[in-house]
Amino acid sequence: MFNEWYARDISRKVTKAFRTRNENGAHYGAYAPLGYRKDPEQVGHLLVDEETKWIIEKIFALAVQGAGAAKITHILATEQIPTPSWLNFQRYGTFAHVYEAQPEGKRYEWTIAQVKKILQDENYIGNSVHNKQTNVSFKSKKKIRKPKSEWWKVEGTHEAIISKADFERVQQHIASRRRNRKDGTRQIFAGLVKCADCGWSLAFGTNQRKKAPYSYYHCSKNGQGLRQCSMHYIRYDVLYNFVLSRLQYWINAVHQDEQAILDRLSKSTMTEQAAASKRAAQEKRRAEKRLTELDNLLAKIYEDRVNEKITERNFSMLSQKYQQEQEELEKKIEALTSQLASTKEQEDGINKWVELIKQFSSPTELTADMLNTLIEKILVHEATKDEDGNRVQEIEIIYRFVGKID
């Protein structure tokens, strides 16, 4: 019984030590993640590996363009890009039993699981995530996976390889992967078409009652007996032709005069963002100035208290007031900094989007790859009637990196 108490106590202390270490963002795995290397001067710190980071950048670039894990795996193997285990074998001599007497192709045998793990790994945006698994108990070495709510995440522990914007887009793409329908066909708009009012995905259906069956979309929050939103009905062929016409317009425009489109989008972005960025920068400067003033005020009242110029009660009241204001200002400065950074990312996104556009030329039909590469989402509004009784319906296309530009 005493031995068990002792083992439990040691286990608790070890767990606490690991948590303290991990909360500081340290990485203590046997190997650094692909794209990184261990810092020889600081235990637990990761440095970007200039020799292999291009592999991570390639994987995420393919995912941003709409490629799934299976397609990315095929591309990596076809282009003979070495796997993480082969790279570790080359550098450290580990995994020798895996590659001994094996053909050369073994070193390029990527798996879908490897690619999926990389695409969901927050290490690549500079975060450290720990406590993903634990032992069943201090008596057993068997590992169990812990729920995501119990993971420990520390942000900004090392240099990022992938931008947060690209990482989030990939996660959205993973969450809305296209799935085959019951008849074996694949719906190219799946995960992209949303209700403009409630934000839910539009459900796909087919009307078989008429001699000429047709497909359509409707708000899924209106269906399933919920009736919590209006129908937002739109025929598939109408949506298809509209989206195709807009993509044809932008693709042709970029191929005819790329610089003109860059200038046009940049001007639009600057016009919309310039005023907001100016206000944010001014607010940030005012907040930083006030933060400096508060530091001086706290130093002054501390001196006054030491010299007994103010009472303990007044000192406590003022210091608490100033410290609370400091915390609020620090949060405000952080939010404004993020806002200004997102504006810069949007400007950079224009060049990214134009580069994606250039992959396509004079399309005559839509494909899932084209849609997921160029479009983030499509918002369908409820149809209305104009003065002549004609049906009018607004469709908003939100493009990747640049937003709404039509």
N, C-alpha and C positions, 0 to 999 in steps of 0.2 A: 504493500500500500504506500509506504514511504517512497519507494522507488518510482511509483507511478506519479505521486505528487511532484517529485523532483523533475521527472521527465516533462510533465505538463508545465511546470514553472519555466524550465529551460526553453521549451517550445514557445511559450508566450513571450519570453525575452528576445528570442531570435526573431520572431515575427515582428515585434516592435522595432528591433534594430533594422530589419529589412525595410519596414515602412518608412522610418526616418531617412534611410539612405535613398529610397526610391522617391520620396517626396521632394528631395533635392534635385531630382531629375537625372540621377546617375544611371548609366547603362552598364550592367554587369553580365551580359550574356556571354556565352563562349565565343561568339563571333559578332562582329558589327553587321548591321543590316546591309544588304547589297546597296552600293552607292556611297557607303561610309567606311571609315576605318577608325580604329581606336586611337585616341590621342596618347602618344607615348609619354607626354609630360604631365598629363592629368588623368588619374584613374577614373573611369566611368564617363568620360567625356568623348563625344563623337566628333570627328572631322569629316568633311566632304572628301570622298575619294575621287580625284579628278580622272582616274583611269576607268572607273566603272559607272560614274553617275549618269553617263549618256544612256546607259541601258534603262535606268529608271525614267529618264526624261522621254525616251522613246515609247516605253510602255504607257505612260500617262498621256502622251500626245496622241497615241492611237485610241486610247479610251475616250479622250475628249472629243475625238472625231466620230465617235459612235461605235467603235469596235468593241465587241464583248470579249470576255476572258478566253473563250475557245478560239476566236479568230486571232487574238493577240498571241496566244500560245503557238498557233500554226505559223504565224509570221516569224516569231523568234526562232522556231526550229528550222524553218525554211531558209532563213538568212544566216543560219549557223552562229547564233549569238550564244556565248557560253553561259551555262547555268551557274547559280551561286555556289553550289557544292564543287563544281569543277574549278572555279576561281579560287576557292579555299584550298583545294587540293594542290593547285599550282603554287600557291603562296606558302602554305604551311605543311603540306604533305599529308593532311588529314583525308579521310575517305578513300584511302588507297585501295581498300578491299572492294570498293564500288567500281573503280575504274581499271583494276588489274585485269589484264587479258581481255579487255572489252574493245569493241570497234570504236573508231573515232566518233561516230555518230552519237555515242553515249553521252559525250560532253555537251550535246545540244538538246538533250531530251527534257524540255520544259514540260511541266504539268499545269493543268488548268488551276489546280489548288494553289500552286506557287504564285501564279499571276493574280488570282483573286486576293491572296494574302497581301501582296505588294500594293494592290489598288486600294486596300482598306487600311493600310498601315499609316498612322499619323506621324510616325518618325519622319516621313518625307516632307512634312510641313513644319518640322522643328519641335514637335511635341514628344514627350516621353510618356508611355502608358504602361502601367504596372498592375500587379495583382490580378492578372487575367485568370490564373489558376492557382489551386492550393491543394494540399494533402487532404485526404478524407479525415484524418485525425493525426495527433502526434504519434499514434501507435502504428500508422500505416504510411507507406511511401506512395501509395496510389494517388494519382493526380485527378482532380475534377475541375471542369471549366466553371468559372464564376460568372454570374450575371453581369451584364455591362454596367449596371448601376453601381456595382461595387468596385469597378476598376479605379485606379488612381491615375489621374492625368496631370502632368506638369507641362505647361506651355512654354515655348521659347527656350528650350534647354540647349539647343544646338542650331546650326545653320540649316535652313530649309533648302531642299532641292526643287520642290514643287510649290507653286503659289497656292494659297488657300482657296482662291477663286476656282482654279482648275481642279483642286482636290474635291471641293464641294460639288462641282458639276459632275465629276465622275461618280460621286456617291449618289447623286440624283439619278444618274443614268443607270446605275446598278439597281436602284430601288424600282425603276420602271422598265426593267428589261422586257423586251418583246417576247411574248409566248405564243406558241401555235394554238390556233382555234381548234374546235372539235373536228372540223372537216380537214384539218391538216394544213390549211393556209395560214399565212402570217400577216397580221394587220400592220401596215407600215406606219400608221399614225399612233399606234399604241403608246401610251405614256406621255404623249405630247398635247393632245386636245383636252382643254380644260374649260369649265364653266366660268364665264367672266364675272359672275355675281357671287357664287359660293365657293369657287375654287376647286370643286370636285372634278374628277375626270369624267369625260363624256363616255357613256356606254355605247358600244357598237351593236347594231341590230340589222336584220334583213326582213323586208316585207315580202312574204311569199304568196300573199293572197291574190295578188293581181297577175295578169297574164305576163307582164314584164316585171319580174321581181327587181327590187332596188334596195340598196343599203343606206343606212342613215346613222346619225349620232343623236343622243339625247342625254340630258343631265342625269347622272346616276343617283343624285340625291333626290331627284323627282321620281325616279323609278323605285322598285322594290317596296312599294307601298309607303314610302316615307313622305312623299309630297311636301318636302321642306324647301323646295325650290321650283321654279317654273321649268318648262320642258326644254328650252333652248335647242329645239329641233333643227337639224340641218342635214340635208342629203349628202351622202358621201361624194357623189360626182360633183356637186357644187363646191364643196370644200376642196376636193382634189384639184379642180380646174383653177380655183382662185390661188391656192398655194403654188401650184406649178407656174402660173403666170407671173407671180411676184418673184419667184426664184429665177425664172428665165430673165426677167428684167434686170435683176441685180448681177447675175452671172454675166450677161451680155455687156452690161455697163462697165463692169470691172475689166473685162477683156478688151473693150474698146478704148477706155481711158482710165487706167488704174489710179493715176495721180489725182484726176478730177474727183473721183469717188472718195479718195482719202481726204482731200481738202473739204469736200462737202460734208462728210461725216464728222470730221474734226471741228468744222465751223459750227455744226449743229450741237455737238457735245459741249464745245466751249461756251456757246450762247446759253445753254441750259445750266451749265455747271459753274460758270464764271462768278455769277452773283452769289450763289450758295457757298462757293469756296472762299470768296472774299469775306463773307460774313463769318464763316467758320474760323478763318485765320485771325480776323480781328478779335473774335470772342476768345480764341485760344491765347492771344497775346495779353488780353485784359486779365484772363484767369491766371496766367503765369505771373503777371505783375502783382496781382493781389496775393498770390501764394508767397512771393518774396516778402511782401509787406507783413504778412502774418508771421513769417519766420522772425522778422525783426521785432514785431510786437511781442511775441512769446519770449524772446531773449530779454526785452526790456522789462516786462512784468516779472520775469524771474529775478533780474537784478534788483528791481524795486522791492520784491519780497525779501531777498537776502538783506537788503538795507532797511527792512521794516518800514518802507514807505507805504505799503498796502498790507491789509490784513490777510490772514490765511484764507478766510472765507472768500474775499474778493479775488484772490489769486486763483483759487480753485474754480470759481465761477467763470472768470475770464479765460483761463487756460482751456477749460472744457469747451467753451464757446468757440475759441479760435481753432482748436484741434478738430472740432466737428466741421467747421467751415473748410479747413484744409482738406479733410477727407472728401467733402463734396466737390471741391475744386479739382482734386486729383482725378476723380471719376469723370468730371466734365472734360478735363484736358485729354484724358485717354479716349473718350468718345469722339472729341473733335479731331484728334490725331487720326483715328480710324476713318473718319469721314473724309478727311483730306487725302488719305492714302487710297481710299476706294475711288476717288475722282481720278487720281493718277492711273490706277489700274484700268479704269474705263477708257482713258485716252490710249493706253497701250493695247487695249482690246480691239481697237479699230484695225490696227495692223494685223493682229491675229486673225480677225474675221475675214479680212480681204485675202490673206494667204489661204484660208480654208476655201473661200469662193473660187480661187484660181485652180483648185483641184478638179473643177467641173467645167464642161464646155458644151454650150448649146444643148441642154437637156430636152428631151421630148417626152419623158415620163419621170415620175417620182420614184425614188427608191428609199428604203428604210435608212440606208447608209447616208444618203444625201440629206434627208430630213434631220437625222440625229446629229449630223456634223454641223449643219448651219443653223438649226432652230432649237431654241430652248423650250418654248411652249407656244401653243396657239390658243387664244382666248376667243370663245364664241359667245356673242351677246344674244339676248332674247330678240326674236324678230318683231318688227312693228309694221304698221301700215302707213303709207304716205297719203297725201291728200287725194290721190287718184285711186286709192285702194290697193296699190301694189305692195307686195311683201318686200320689206327692207331689213337687212340684217348686217350688223357690223362684225367683222372678223379681224382680230389683232394678232399679228405675228410678232413674237418676241424673239429676236435673233440672238444667238450666242455672242457674248462679249460686247455687243453694241445696243442691245435692247430693241425698242420699237423705233423703226426708222422710216416706215412707209407713210 
